[in-house]
Amino acid sequence: MKSTPTLNMVAKTQQGLEPLLAKELEQLGATQIEQHKRAVSFIGDKALLYKANLCLRTALRILVPIHKFEAVNEQELYNGIQQLNWEDYMDVNGTLAIEASANSHLFNHTQYLAQKTKDAIVDQFRAKHGVRPSVDLVRPDLRLNLHIFQHQCTLSLDSSGESLHRRGYRAEGNMAPLNEVTAAALILHSGWNGKGVFMDPMCGSGTILIEAAMFAKNIPPNHMREWFAFEGWRDFEPQLWKQVKQEAMEAIVPCEATLIGNDAVFKVIEIARSNARKAGVENELQLSNMRFEEQTPPEPLNGGTLIMNPPYGERIDIGEAAAFYKMLGDVLKQKFSGYDAWILSSNKEALKKVGLAASKRIVVWNSQLECKFHKFEMYRGSKKEQATAEV
Ligand SMILES: C[S@@+](CC[C@H](N)C(=O)[O-])C[C@H]1O[C@@H](n2cnc3c(N)ncnc32)[C@H](O)[C@@H]1O
């Protein structure tokens, strides 16, 4: 890759998280930030590229577009790819992998598009050298991303490799773990400031709590990943990468939060503990095997933030979903005054049974499932006022 002082970059994300990602990018020092569908484009230098991979909590991967051209059929795609001199990007004995996506009536077979792109690159090397680079889907030297919208082709270098939601702390999952990026987004959506009490009373494998602990301590979420794709690039600067990492690790602050996680199932608490240990935040979490019905907030009762991702009664059998969600509302009313309580669920009917008026309702996608993230402000004082049932 040619060395450039500034790079055009695109951070990919989940649907609906674009505003959160744009804000994160602004805080990292990106400029010309623009939101698109499931993506945010921005400008910055190579250090920012490294930092974005290391520090963004709501990004899935960071792309660097290198070539835009038009094509209406596979041959034009092949020709467009060959317009680049691929020796600028990789060695003949290097390895590559290509991911393709298309939103076009002209192209629909994405695997074939990836293959055609690969052919165009390796044919160029073979014509010059008689030998060609090989494909490595696991850890290639060069990972490319091709996106076609109608007849507009955009070829990008993928600087991340494996999706950035794979932080590396979760080896085991329970029945329905949240994606790490979704969990981080819940925390950012809640507006929690990283201080005071933070509870997840149905914490499962602990994803929300681990992301909360990393947020509270300003720990770069991807600090334990072993490999980013940009490390295989020709212009990779190990010294710059070391400096970026060092600065991010030096910016970690002591935890000023009390992070409490409980779950009804003993085994998942053990999993949460093991995940927290891998993430380096085990000492920040207070984890117990306890049903929500038995839980009480810690003393002194100064309120706090509570985020829960209960069973939806759709993917997990919780029997009477309505009664279960009514119980959630009852326990919140009885014991959690002063708390901002957030519930994520795809079960809209059951959510109404919580029996509290939501002061915020945000759409959050949990994998393919459209969920609602509802905020219930548990005011101190009159329980009558807050017990307005939602209809
Ligand atoms: C959807 S999972 C939570 C997943 C979690 N956010 C994660 O990332 O792993 C719901 C969790 O609620 C727990 N649960 C169900 N009923 C409960 C109750 N009454 N009290 C506490 N936990 C409960 C289940 O054991 C399960 O771990």
The ligand as a Tripos MOL2 file, in Angstrom:
@<TRIPOS>MOLECULE
LIG
   27    29     1     0     0
SMALL
NO_CHARGES

@<TRIPOS>ATOM
      1 C1        -30.7300  -13.8760   26.9930 C.3       1 LIG1
      2 S1        -29.8050  -14.5380   28.2950 S.3       1 LIG1
      3 C2        -28.6710  -13.2490   28.6870 C.3       1 LIG1
      4 C3        -27.4740  -13.3070   27.8180 C.3       1 LIG1
      5 C4        -26.3920  -12.3600   28.2290 C.3       1 LIG1
      6 N1        -26.7270  -10.9700   27.9630 N.3       1 LIG1
      7 C5        -25.0680  -12.7400   27.5350 C.2       1 LIG1
      8 O1        -24.5500  -11.9540   26.7590 O.co2     1 LIG1
      9 O2        -24.6100  -13.8630   27.7420 O.co2     1 LIG1
     10 C6        -30.9250  -14.4540   29.6170 C.3       1 LIG1
     11 C7        -30.3860  -14.9280   30.9390 C.3       1 LIG1
     12 O3        -31.3810  -14.7390   31.9360 O.3       1 LIG1
     13 C8        -31.2140  -15.7420   32.8870 C.3       1 LIG1
     14 N2        -32.4710  -15.8080   33.6780 N.ar      1 LIG1
     15 C9        -33.6780  -16.3140   33.3290 C.ar      1 LIG1
     16 N3        -34.5760  -16.1310   34.3110 N.ar      1 LIG1
     17 C10       -33.9380  -15.4990   35.3180 C.ar      1 LIG1
     18 C11       -34.3350  -15.0160   36.6060 C.ar      1 LIG1
     19 N4        -35.5730  -15.1560   37.0550 N.pl3     1 LIG1
     20 N5        -33.3960  -14.3870   37.3550 N.ar      1 LIG1
     21 C12       -32.1200  -14.2450   36.9220 C.ar      1 LIG1
     22 N6        -31.6860  -14.6980   35.7270 N.ar      1 LIG1
     23 C13       -32.5840  -15.3010   34.9260 C.ar      1 LIG1
     24 C14       -30.9080  -16.9710   32.0860 C.3       1 LIG1
     25 O4        -30.2390  -17.9450   32.8740 O.3       1 LIG1
     26 C15       -30.0250  -16.4020   30.9770 C.3       1 LIG1
     27 O5        -28.6680  -16.5390   31.3000 O.3       1 LIG1
@<TRIPOS>BOND
     1     1     2 1
     2     2     3 1
     3     2    10 1
     4     3     4 1
     5     4     5 1
     6     5     6 1
     7     5     7 1
     8     7     8 2
     9     7     9 1
    10    10    11 1
    11    11    12 1
    12    11    26 1
    13    12    13 1
    14    13    14 1
    15    13    24 1
    16    14    15 ar
    17    14    23 ar
    18    15    16 ar
    19    16    17 ar
    20    17    18 ar
    21    17    23 ar
    22    18    19 1
    23    18    20 ar
    24    20    21 ar
    25    21    22 ar
    26    22    23 ar
    27    24    25 1
    28    24    26 1
    29    26    27 1
@<TRIPOS>SUBSTRUCTURE
     1 LIG1         1 GROUP 0 **** ****
